[in-house]
Each structure stands twice: as C-alpha cells, then as structure tokens.
Amino acid sequence: MTAASEPARGAGVPAGSRTHRGPTDAKTSAAATFALVFGVAGLFSVLTAILAWLGLVLGIIGIILGIVGLKMARRPGVTGRGVSIGGLVLSILAVLIGLGLAAGISTFVNNENAVNRLQTQVDKLRDKLD
C-alpha cells in the first residue's frame, strides 16, 4: 500500500474517543497528594519566618507521606510517583530552611552583643514614638 491509499490517522473515529488507549483505572496515591500539600504548606510557613516551627512540623509530616507515597506508587494501578517526589523535595526544603532558621535564631539569641544591639535599637524606636 502507498501512503496515499492509507486512511488518515483517526479517520472515522469521533473526536475525544479513546480507542487507541486502554482504560485508565490508575489512581493517584492519597499519600502522594498529601505529601505535596504538606510540602507546599511547610515551605510557605517556613518562608514566613513567624510560622517556622509549624513549617518544620509540616515538612516532617510531608517527608513521611512522601516516602509512603513512593512505596504506594509501586503497586499496580496506583500512580503518583512524580507527585510524591515533588512533595518530598518541597518537604525536605522546608525542613532544611526551618532548621537553618532555628540555628540562626538560637545563635543570635546566644550572642550577647547582638542582643544588646537589638535592645538599643528597640529603645531608640520607642523614644522616637514617644
């Protein structure tokens, strides 16, 4: 047969038909989805600096759910490997930034000169407001 005598691809097939694909019964793992949600929430919380402790907790939960999501994605009929990896990466970032913030804050608070400088700045601002 020549190319001109062959029917065009999809000829006679209604638009939107899935005749060339099998049924899609695979479901995304709930643990993978929650890992991504906790990773995003943890990273956002850590970046606000006020809620860094909450972001640290959410990041740890996200890491656990990401690992569970990766294990569940190996099962037949379950997808979500990429979602798990994304959640895992964001959760790890949240934990690392949260630990860095905690280390920086504790170092600053333990430095007496830095605390004294901060106190003098606060006193000057109070005097300006009065």
Secondary structure, 3 states (H helix, E strand, C coil): CCCCCCCCCCCCCCCCCCCCCCCCCCEECHHHHHHHHHHHHHHHHHHHCCCHHHHHHHHHHHHHHHHHHHHHHCCCCEECHHHHHHHHHHHHHHHHHHHHHHHHHHHHHHCHHHHHHHHHHHHHHHHHHC
